[in-house]
Amino acid sequence: MPAHFGIFVLASSRPVFMLQDLARRIAVLGCVALSLLVSTILQAAAGDRIALVVGNSNYRKVPKLINPANDAADMATSLGRLGYSVRHLADLDYNHFRQALIEFGNAAKTADKAVIFFAGHGVEMDGKNWLIPVDAEIKSEIDVYAEAINLETLIDISVMPKIIGLVVLDACRNDPFETTKVAAAGRALSSRPSKVAAPVSGTPRSPTPFAADTRGLAPVEVSDNVLVAFAAAAGTTASDGAGRNSPYSGSLLRHVETPQLEINYLFRIVHDEVWKETGTQEPAIYGTLPKGDIYLNGEAAIASGDGGADAEQLAWEFVRSTNEIATLRRFAQQFPASAHTAEIDQRIAQLQTAETNAWKIVERQKSLAAYRAYLDLYPFGEHVESARVALASLEKSAKPGQATGQIDMPGPPPASYQLASAETTTGNSEAVEKAWDVLKESRDKSVVGRFAERYPSSRHNRLPPGSDLALRPVNSTELMLQSAHDSDVNACFDGDSGACARSIKKYPDYVQLQFQLCRSKGNPKGCMINAVTEARRRGLLVSAYTRSEQEKVRNREYRRVVARVNQNVGNVVSGVVSNVVGNVVSNAVSTAVSNAASSAASRAASQAASSAASSAASRSASSAASSAASRAASTAASNAASRVTIPSDIRLKEDITALGWTDTGLRLYRYRYKGDARFYVGVMAQEVALQTPAAVSSGVDGFLRVDYGLLGLDFLTDRDWMRRQLRSGID
């Protein structure tokens, strides 16, 4: 560019002063360009570090607070000086709070660090934590579902950033139904207590209010690089303070800009200062960060070599147990300098040779037994698709009960790796993610499952088997983000009941829409109670990060049910519970829990809970969900011994092949459930409904289930069915 300008100037016969003027203009333009460049760079850097700061002081229906506005304004200023792109909002009503979270959630997907700071009223209800918008009108505890923002939404968003998500709550939490007035120095939320009639025997109980002594937020369970900081420990309250800031926010503001102060130490300092100042208030943090240091002001020096070495060692511990060639190759590609390269090459050659020999046998025999044996021994093999197509063709022409014989086919040889090192454990998140990159595409579910059990992650949907996080079938935050641009949804949250009705049809699992429908109608009698009862029945209110004693009881019973059913149906449920079917079974348990609420088993449930929990847990356990859980567990366990209902809806199945007919004229099929590699032999619920409708039931999810006991049939895996056919042929 300078050369071009020079040529242009020399070509024009302009006076010297014009040349000087042009030079000045060029200099100015250069400064502007440089300024724009610097501004763009700073904006990009700020985009990697984002913050949402909310201060709610001017409450309309509950006591106002003095300091949240100051706390939020000062925090926004501090985070801005640290280079964060800050959105500072004050006195948010419900809908504006929702919209702010949607915008921040979308920004968090590409951020490195995200901070959410909230100062204002907060409460705990049913084991879940709720932040109170300024327009909330809470006349009874059930109204919290419609009037407040669930803390889980903030945590869901904080899972998204690459390095850390931080949620800071400076909110005093008291029972909103306390009869005492709010102390001037506190951030307590109070209201007139609602009178709740004693439940009538045989009728479902509505959700019960808090006990008079219930105080504080419930502790949270978070994974990944997420920290949740409470101004006061769970079960206690925080002071609003007599100065400009609350004791908690004041301490945080004094230290948050300290350079190179690691985040764990930052909150330790705040803890000690608040405790010293108040004598009663003890802040708490929840979550476990990796070994690498994380700073709000400063960057951690990370040795990349260590992360790579840890990742290789970690991945190898899992890769060495698989027979899937593709996973072994991914390891070699990810770690080309690995000391295990020669071993992997040798193992791949062994597996290829064994599979080639096995396939020669299949091609020579071309029988049902040969194809099935190949698929069982080499489920990740090169010829799997060809074997499935050929097997399906043979099964269509097979006669009912036709014996398939046995076949001697060699399986993969045992691995001859060097002795494994001790079990790897690492807190290096970079190493874990690099190892996950090798394993996540694996079709070997045992490898993926074991890794997920040791290194669970909400961010990448790595949930360990049996995790409470896995019990939540629907993520309301995802639905909130997904429906953010739907005009009906937005109109619903603006108070349009017609738009709510239309939105519910589009998003039946977005439970908040039903609550907003009640709200838009002025909360007519019974509306919210019915909405919450239905949501609980469908399993839509299972919390992901907090656990009430009531939920803990139910979850324990849920697992006992699954274990008993597994024993009696050949571990079918453990194979079926995955992806879509996992949600179906989970919803079925939730349905049983809710339907059992009117049973006489509440006393037994209370006794069960009393043995495992405190007196408060016992009171909670006597409510609908826990008493129902106990009854659902005992009922399902007893039914498992004789008559088990299996999800047999054709919509849940794929790779369906007809095998023949039963003695009663029902068609038998070989199939697998979506998301499950195992094959089963059974009937189709839609066909059974036409012949024996009493043997078919429909769950609240709309999928059909078959009572095999009533049909006089056994629900079998394909392998067990084959063995039975072989025995029949021999006899």
MIROLO-589810 format. One line per field, with one value per residue (C-alpha): residue number from 1; residue in one letter; x negated, y negated, z. Coordinates in steps of 0.1 Angstrom, whole numbers. Each point is the difference from the previous one (the first is absolute). Layout:
<recs>
k	[NUM:...] .
r	[A:...] .
xx	[X:...] .
yy	[Y:...] .
zz	[Z:...] .
</recs>
This chain:
<recs>
k	[1:2:3:4:5:6:7:8:9:10:11:12:13:14:15:16:17:18:19:20:21:22:23:24:25:26:27:28:29:30:31:32:33:34:35:36:37:38:39:40:41:42:43:44:45:46:47:48:49:50:51:52:53:54:55:56:57:58:59:60:61:62:63:64:65:66:67:68:69:70:71:72:73:74:75:76:77:78:79:80:81:82:83:84:85:86:87:88:89:90:91:92:93:94:95:96:97:98:99:100:101:102:103:104:105:106:107:108:109:110:111:112:113:114:115:116:117:118:119:120:121:122:123:124:125:126:127:128:129:130:131:132:133:134:135:136:137:138:139:140:141:142:143:144:145:146:147:148:149:150:151:152:153:154:155:156:157:158:159:160:161:162:163:164:165:166:167:168:169:170:171:172:173:174:175:176:177:178:179:180:181:182:183:184:185:186:187:188:189:190:191:192:193:194:195:196:197:198:199:200:201:202:203:204:205:206:207:208:209:210:211:212:213:214:215:216:217:218:219:220:221:222:223:224:225:226:227:228:229:230:231:232:233:234:235:236:237:238:239:240:241:242:243:244:245:246:247:248:249:250:251:252:253:254:255:256:257:258:259:260:261:262:263:264:265:266:267:268:269:270:271:272:273:274:275:276:277:278:279:280:281:282:283:284:285:286:287:288:289:290:291:292:293:294:295:296:297:298:299:300:301:302:303:304:305:306:307:308:309:310:311:312:313:314:315:316:317:318:319:320:321:322:323:324:325:326:327:328:329:330:331:332:333:334:335:336:337:338:339:340:341:342:343:344:345:346:347:348:349:350:351:352:353:354:355:356:357:358:359:360:361:362:363:364:365:366:367:368:369:370:371:372:373:374:375:376:377:378:379:380:381:382:383:384:385:386:387:388:389:390:391:392:393:394:395:396:397:398:399:400:401:402:403:404:405:406:407:408:409:410:411:412:413:414:415:416:417:418:419:420:421:422:423:424:425:426:427:428:429:430:431:432:433:434:435:436:437:438:439:440:441:442:443:444:445:446:447:448:449:450:451:452:453:454:455:456:457:458:459:460:461:462:463:464:465:466:467:468:469:470:471:472:473:474:475:476:477:478:479:480:481:482:483:484:485:486:487:488:489:490:491:492:493:494:495:496:497:498:499:500:501:502:503:504:505:506:507:508:509:510:511:512:513:514:515:516:517:518:519:520:521:522:523:524:525:526:527:528:529:530:531:532:533:534:535:536:537:538:539:540:541:542:543:544:545:546:547:548:549:550:551:552:553:554:555:556:557:558:559:560:561:562:563:564:565:566:567:568:569:570:571:572:573:574:575:576:577:578:579:580:581:582:583:584:585:586:587:588:589:590:591:592:593:594:595:596:597:598:599:600:601:602:603:604:605:606:607:608:609:610:611:612:613:614:615:616:617:618:619:620:621:622:623:624:625:626:627:628:629:630:631:632:633:634:635:636:637:638:639:640:641:642:643:644:645:646:647:648:649:650:651:652:653:654:655:656:657:658:659:660:661:662:663:664:665:666:667:668:669:670:671:672:673:674:675:676:677:678:679:680:681:682:683:684:685:686:687:688:689:690:691:692:693:694:695:696:697:698:699:700:701:702:703:704:705:706:707:708:709:710:711:712:713:714:715:716:717:718:719:720:721:722:723:724:725:726:727:728:729:730:731] .
r	[M:P:A:H:F:G:I:F:V:L:A:S:S:R:P:V:F:M:L:Q:D:L:A:R:R:I:A:V:L:G:C:V:A:L:S:L:L:V:S:T:I:L:Q:A:A:A:G:D:R:I:A:L:V:V:G:N:S:N:Y:R:K:V:P:K:L:I:N:P:A:N:D:A:A:D:M:A:T:S:L:G:R:L:G:Y:S:V:R:H:L:A:D:L:D:Y:N:H:F:R:Q:A:L:I:E:F:G:N:A:A:K:T:A:D:K:A:V:I:F:F:A:G:H:G:V:E:M:D:G:K:N:W:L:I:P:V:D:A:E:I:K:S:E:I:D:V:Y:A:E:A:I:N:L:E:T:L:I:D:I:S:V:M:P:K:I:I:G:L:V:V:L:D:A:C:R:N:D:P:F:E:T:T:K:V:A:A:A:G:R:A:L:S:S:R:P:S:K:V:A:A:P:V:S:G:T:P:R:S:P:T:P:F:A:A:D:T:R:G:L:A:P:V:E:V:S:D:N:V:L:V:A:F:A:A:A:A:G:T:T:A:S:D:G:A:G:R:N:S:P:Y:S:G:S:L:L:R:H:V:E:T:P:Q:L:E:I:N:Y:L:F:R:I:V:H:D:E:V:W:K:E:T:G:T:Q:E:P:A:I:Y:G:T:L:P:K:G:D:I:Y:L:N:G:E:A:A:I:A:S:G:D:G:G:A:D:A:E:Q:L:A:W:E:F:V:R:S:T:N:E:I:A:T:L:R:R:F:A:Q:Q:F:P:A:S:A:H:T:A:E:I:D:Q:R:I:A:Q:L:Q:T:A:E:T:N:A:W:K:I:V:E:R:Q:K:S:L:A:A:Y:R:A:Y:L:D:L:Y:P:F:G:E:H:V:E:S:A:R:V:A:L:A:S:L:E:K:S:A:K:P:G:Q:A:T:G:Q:I:D:M:P:G:P:P:P:A:S:Y:Q:L:A:S:A:E:T:T:T:G:N:S:E:A:V:E:K:A:W:D:V:L:K:E:S:R:D:K:S:V:V:G:R:F:A:E:R:Y:P:S:S:R:H:N:R:L:P:P:G:S:D:L:A:L:R:P:V:N:S:T:E:L:M:L:Q:S:A:H:D:S:D:V:N:A:C:F:D:G:D:S:G:A:C:A:R:S:I:K:K:Y:P:D:Y:V:Q:L:Q:F:Q:L:C:R:S:K:G:N:P:K:G:C:M:I:N:A:V:T:E:A:R:R:R:G:L:L:V:S:A:Y:T:R:S:E:Q:E:K:V:R:N:R:E:Y:R:R:V:V:A:R:V:N:Q:N:V:G:N:V:V:S:G:V:V:S:N:V:V:G:N:V:V:S:N:A:V:S:T:A:V:S:N:A:A:S:S:A:A:S:R:A:A:S:Q:A:A:S:S:A:A:S:S:A:A:S:R:S:A:S:S:A:A:S:S:A:A:S:R:A:A:S:T:A:A:S:N:A:A:S:R:V:T:I:P:S:D:I:R:L:K:E:D:I:T:A:L:G:W:T:D:T:G:L:R:L:Y:R:Y:R:Y:K:G:D:A:R:F:Y:V:G:V:M:A:Q:E:V:A:L:Q:T:P:A:A:V:S:S:G:V:D:G:F:L:R:V:D:Y:G:L:L:G:L:D:F:L:T:D:R:D:W:M:R:R:Q:L:R:S:G:I:D] .
xx	[0:-27:-16:34:6:-34:6:34:-14:-29:23:21:-13:12:-16:-22:27:24:-25:-4:37:3:-27:18:32:-18:-14:34:15:-28:7:37:-8:-24:27:26:-24:-9:38:7:-27:12:36:-11:-19:30:22:-20:8:36:20:37:5:35:10:36:9:34:23:37:18:-26:-24:-24:-38:-25:-33:5:0:-33:-15:9:-11:-34:-5:7:-26:-26:6:-1:-34:-12:9:33:28:26:37:13:37:21:34:9:35:5:1:-29:-20:8:-9:-33:-9:8:-23:-27:4:-6:-31:-14:-2:-31:-14:-31:12:36:10:36:5:34:9:35:26:-3:17:-2:30:3:-38:-4:-13:19:-9:29:7:14:35:4:33:-5:31:-8:-31:15:-1:-38:0:17:-14:-37:-31:-15:-37:-5:5:-30:-21:10:-13:-32:-8:-5:-32:-33:-20:24:35:6:33:-1:32:2:35:15:23:27:32:24:29:-16:24:-27:-8:-32:-30:-12:-36:9:10:28:31:32:37:32:2:25:23:-1:27:-9:0:30:-8:0:-4:-33:-17:-9:-36:-5:-14:-33:-4:-2:-37:-11:-27:-27:-7:-5:-36:-7:-19:-19:-27:-22:-17:28:0:32:-7:25:-2:10:-3:30:27:-12:7:-20:-1:9:-25:1:-24:1:-6:10:-29:-3:0:-22:-27:2:-3:-31:-18:15:-24:-32:-24:-8:22:11:38:0:-21:21:31:-20:-10:36:12:-24:8:38:-2:-22:23:33:-8:28:0:-22:-2:-3:-10:11:-19:-35:-23:-29:-36:-8:2:28:1:26:-28:-29:-7:-14:-33:9:-27:15:-25:13:36:-9:-19:29:25:-20:-3:36:13:-22:15:34:-11:-20:32:18:1:13:-27:14:-6:-35:-8:13:-23:-30:10:5:-33:-23:-31:15:-21:30:0:-17:24:30:-12:-5:34:18:-17:11:36:0:-14:25:30:-11:-1:34:15:-13:19:31:-3:-5:31:23:23:20:-24:-31:13:12:-33:-20:21:-3:-38:-8:26:-24:-13:-4:28:26:24:-3:7:31:15:-7:14:31:7:-5:22:29:0:-6:28:13:-21:-25:-32:-31:-27:-33:-31:-36:-14:-32:3:-25:-32:-9:-21:-37:-7:-27:11:23:-12:19:34:-3:15:-2:15:-13:32:-20:-13:34:15:-28:5:38:-7:-15:28:32:6:-6:28:-13:24:-19:-30:21:20:-30:-16:33:2:-34:2:36:7:32:-16:-6:29:-24:21:-10:24:25:-8:28:-8:12:34:11:17:5:-24:22:-29:-6:37:-2:-28:16:33:-15:12:34:25:26:-24:-11:37:7:-26:15:33:19:19:9:-36:-8:25:-15:-36:8:11:-33:-22:19:-31:-7:17:-4:26:27:-9:1:34:13:-17:15:35:-6:-8:36:5:-17:-17:-36:5:13:-28:-27:15:1:-35:-12:19:-17:-34:-6:-9:-29:-28:-34:-22:19:14:29:3:32:-18:-28:26:17:-33:-11:33:-3:-33:13:28:-23:-23:29:15:-34:-3:33:-1:-36:-15:23:7:-38:-3:32:-6:-19:8:37:8:-18:24:29:-9:-9:34:17:-15:10:36:1:-13:27:28:-9:4:35:-9:-2:-38:-9:-6:-24:-18:-4:-14:-24:-11:-3:-26:-21:6:7:34:3:-7:26:26:-11:1:36:10:14:-32:-19:29:8:-36:1:32:-12:-31:18:26:-25:-22:29:12:-35:2:30:14:-23:11:-26:-1:10:11:-11:-10:-29:-15:-21:-16:33:1:30:-9:33:31:9:25:26:-4:-22:-30:-34:-27:-37:-9:-21:10:-12:-33:-6:-22:15:26:32:29:35:33:12:24:21:7:7:25:21:1:-3:6:-1:-37:-9:-3:-9:-23:3:-27:24:-21:15:-11:8:7:-19:12:36:-9:-18:-32:-35:-18:-35:-32:-7:-28:22:27:-25:-11:36:6:-31:11:34:-16:-22:30] .
yy	[0:-26:5:-5:-32:-12:6:-17:-31:-3:4:-30:-35:-12:-26:11:-11:24:28:-9:-1:34:14:-13:17:32:-1:-7:29:22:-9:7:33:9:-11:22:29:-3:-4:31:20:-12:9:34:5:-12:24:28:-12:-9:-10:-4:-21:-4:-20:2:-25:-16:29:-7:27:9:-20:-23:4:-28:12:24:-29:-13:35:7:-35:3:36:-10:-28:24:27:-26:-12:37:1:18:-9:-9:-2:-18:1:-12:8:28:13:37:-5:-23:23:29:-20:-10:36:10:-26:8:37:-4:-21:25:27:-16:-17:11:-14:-9:-16:-4:-22:-3:-22:1:23:38:30:38:21:38:3:-25:-36:-29:-37:-25:-25:-34:7:33:4:31:7:37:21:15:-34:1:23:-27:-31:7:9:34:-1:30:-22:-21:31:16:-32:0:35:-13:-22:17:-9:-9:-9:-19:-6:-24:-4:-28:7:5:30:4:20:-22:11:-11:-20:-22:-33:-5:-12:-33:13:31:10:23:5:4:1:9:37:19:24:35:24:34:26:22:37:15:-33:-14:-25:-33:-12:-10:-34:-3:9:-31:5:6:-25:-3:14:36:11:6:28:-13:15:-13:-33:-16:-17:-11:-25:-7:-31:23:38:21:-3:-34:-36:-29:-36:-30:-21:-35:-16:-4:37:32:17:26:-22:-25:26:14:-35:-7:30:10:-23:12:12:37:9:36:3:26:-23:-30:17:12:-36:-11:28:-10:-37:4:24:-24:-30:16:28:21:-1:26:-1:33:11:31:18:14:-16:18:-2:-29:-34:-23:-37:-27:-25:16:31:33:13:35:24:16:28:14:-2:20:27:3:3:28:20:-6:10:31:14:2:6:31:19:-4:22:-29:-7:-36:-10:14:-19:-32:4:5:-31:-22:11:9:-1:24:29:22:-5:33:19:-16:8:36:2:-14:26:28:-12:-4:35:16:-18:9:37:-2:-17:28:25:-22:-2:37:9:-30:13:-17:13:-12:-36:-2:14:-25:-30:12:4:-29:-27:-27:20:-10:22:-8:-17:28:25:-18:-2:36:11:-20:16:35:-7:-11:34:20:22:-6:20:10:13:-19:23:-9:-13:0:-34:-14:-33:-29:12:-13:-32:4:-36:-6:-1:-30:-27:-10:-16:-35:-29:-35:-34:-14:-9:-4:35:14:-18:13:35:-4:-11:35:18:-19:15:35:25:21:-12:17:-22:-32:10:6:-33:-19:16:-13:-34:-11:-32:-19:-20:31:21:24:12:30:29:-5:-37:-22:-24:27:2:-33:9:-36:-30:-31:-23:16:-4:-36:-7:20:-19:-34:-13:15:-28:21:8:-36:-11:27:-15:-34:12:13:31:9:-1:22:27:0:1:30:20:-8:6:24:7:-37:1:-37:-8:18:-20:-32:9:1:-33:-17:12:-16:34:13:24:34:-11:0:30:20:-12:9:33:9:-12:22:29:-3:-3:-36:-15:23:-24:4:-18:1:28:-1:29:8:4:20:25:2:4:28:18:-6:18:29:4:1:26:23:-2:7:32:13:-9:9:-34:-13:-34:-7:5:-19:-30:-22:-31:0:31:-13:-29:23:22:-30:-16:34:0:-36:9:29:-23:-26:25:17:-33:9:34:9:5:-35:12:27:-26:-23:28:8:-36:-4:27:-18:-36:-27:-8:-27:27:22:-27:-5:37:3:-22:13:7:19:21:7:10:26:15:-1:18:28:3:2:24:24:-3:7:35:9:-26:-27:-28:-6:-30:17:-30:3:-36:8:27:4:28:19:35:24:35:19:5:10:27:-26:-17:-29:-10:3:-25:-5:-36:-24:-31:-33:-8:36:23:32:20:13:23:-10:-13:-34:-18:-14:36:14:-28:12:36:-2:-37:9:8:-35:-32:-35:-22:-37:-4:15:32:34:28:38:23:31:20:-5:13:30:-10:-8:-32:12:-12:13:22:16:5:18:23:9:8:22:19:5:14:24:12] .
zz	[0:8:-35:-17:19:-9:-37:1:17:-25:-29:11:-3:33:23:29:25:-16:3:37:4:-16:22:31:-13:-5:35:14:-20:12:36:-5:-16:28:25:-17:-1:37:8:-20:18:34:-9:-11:32:20:-19:14:35:6:30:9:31:15:30:12:27:-8:6:-6:20:26:22:-19:5:4:-13:-29:-25:15:1:-37:-12:17:-11:-36:2:14:-26:-27:11:-1:-37:2:-24:27:-3:32:6:30:14:-25:-2:-10:-38:-2:22:-23:-31:16:7:-36:-14:25:-6:-37:6:25:-26:-15:31:20:33:11:32:13:30:17:30:13:15:-3:15:1:-7:-4:-1:-28:2:-15:-7:4:-27:11:-12:18:19:22:21:6:-6:-31:-17:0:-30:-21:16:5:-21:7:10:-22:-31:10:7:-34:-17:21:-13:-35:2:-8:32:28:8:32:17:30:21:26:11:34:1:26:-1:-20:23:32:21:14:-17:-19:20:-12:-4:-20:-35:12:-21:20:-7:17:7:-21:19:-13:9:13:-29:-2:0:-35:-18:-15:22:-14:5:36:13:16:36:22:7:-36:-10:-26:-35:-7:-7:-37:-18:-30:-23:-28:5:20:33:19:28:27:22:29:4:-8:27:12:-9:-12:13:-22:20:13:-25:-37:-6:17:20:-27:-31:18:7:-35:-15:21:-15:-33:-19:17:-27:-2:30:-7:2:28:21:-9:16:30:8:-5:23:28:-3:1:29:19:-7:7:25:-14:-38:-16:-39:-19:-34:-19:-28:-6:-25:-17:11:-23:16:-11:4:-4:-4:-18:-20:12:-13:-13:-10:-32:0:33:-12:-31:20:25:-29:-16:32:8:-34:-1:32:-18:-36:9:10:-33:-31:-22:-26:-7:36:0:-32:15:30:-24:-20:31:16:-29:22:26:14:-7:-38:-8:24:-17:-35:11:17:-31:-22:24:0:-38:-5:24:-15:-36:10:17:-30:-23:22:-4:-37:-3:21:-5:28:27:27:-19:-5:36:13:-20:12:36:-2:-22:7:-13:-30:-36:-12:26:-24:-26:27:13:-35:-8:34:-4:-34:15:30:-23:-16:31:13:36:24:-26:17:-11:14:16:-17:11:-8:15:18:4:16:34:0:8:12:25:36:6:23:31:-5:-13:18:-11:8:-33:-19:-32:3:7:-31:-22:12:-6:-36:-6:18:-7:-35:12:-6:29:26:29:-7:-2:30:22:-10:6:35:10:-18:-1:-19:-5:-28:-22:13:17:29:21:2:29:2:14:-28:-24:16:-14:-34:-11:2:3:-7:-34:-7:11:-25:-27:1:6:-34:0:0:19:27:5:0:26:23:-6:14:-31:11:-36:-10:31:-12:-35:14:22:-31:-16:30:23:22:6:33:7:-27:19:31:-20:-13:35:8:-31:12:34:17:3:28:-5:-32:13:23:-30:-22:25:8:-37:-5:29:-14:-33:16:-13:34:9:9:-16:25:33:20:25:24:-18:-33:16:13:-33:-19:23:-5:-37:-1:21:-25:-29:17:8:-34:-16:20:-12:-37:-8:4:-26:16:3:-37:-8:21:-25:-20:-7:19:30:1:-4:29:22:-8:7:35:5:-11:24:28:-6:-5:33:19:10:14:36:-2:11:35:-12:-21:30:21:-28:-4:38:2:-26:6:26:15:-27:-26:15:-3:-36:-7:11:-29:-32:-19:27:12:-36:-6:27:-13:-36:11:19:-28:-28:19:7:-36:-13:14:-22:-23:-14:-23:-27:-23:-33:-21:-36:1:24:-22:-31:-21:3:-16:1:14:0:20:36:7:7:-34:10:-22:15:-9:4:7:20:19:-13:16:12:-20:15:-19:15:-10:8:-12:-12:24:-29:-12:35:6:-29:13:38:10:37:-3:-13:21:-9:20:5:-26:-26:-7:4:23:-2:29:-11:30:-11:-34:13:-17:11:-11:-11:-14:-35:14:26:-26:-22:28:7:-37:0:31:-15:-32:20:21] .
</recs>
